[in-house]
Amino acid sequence: MYLDEKQNTDEIIKDLDKKWEDFKKLEETSIRYNSWQETLNVPPTIFNNLDELKTDLYNRVLLWHSM
């Protein structure tokens, strides 16, 4: 979808912005879970996939906003 030149740029940006907002909520949740784990003296969960997603999504958001 994000590589198809026939797609409407405004729709893609709107979609990516929504995904970015959703991602930020998930990131906040992961921070909250890690905080609870620390409080309970449980080893924190490493959210590697969130870090990768953040990088990929952020780069796409920047790319499409710069067009």
N, C-alpha and C positions, 0 to 999 in steps of 0.2 A: 504494500500500500504506500509506503513512504518513499518508494523508489520509482513509482509510476509518474511520468511527467504529465499524464493526462488528468491526474487528480487535482482537485481544487485546492490551491495553497491555503486558503482561509480555513477550509474544513480540516486539513491536516494539522494546521497550527492549533485550531480549537481542540482537536482530538488529543494532540500531544500535551497541551496545557492541562487538559482534564486528567490525563495519565500522570502528569507530574504532580498534580494536587493529590491524586490517589496514592502515589508513591510516598509523598511527604507524610501522609497519615500512617502508612505502613511503617515508615521509618520511626515515627514517634512511638508507635506500638512496640517496636523492637527495643527502643530505648527504655520504655516503661517495663517491659518484660525483664530486661537485663537488670534494671534497678530492683525489681522484686527478687530476682535470683540472688543478687548481692545481699539483700536484706535477709534472705533465708539461708545464706551461706551455701548456695548451690553454684556450681561452676556456670559461668555465663555462657549462653548460646552464642556461637559465632555465626553471624548472618552473612556469609560470603556471597550468597546469591543477591542479597540486597545491595551490597557494595558494587557488584558487577552491573546490576540493573541501574543503579544510580548513574554510573559512568555512561553507560550506553544511552539511557534516556536523556540525560542532561546534554550529551553531545548532539543528539537528534533535535532536541528543543532549540539549542543554540543555532544549529545549522538552518533549521526552517525559519527561525525568527530573523536570521540575517539575510534571507532571500527577499 
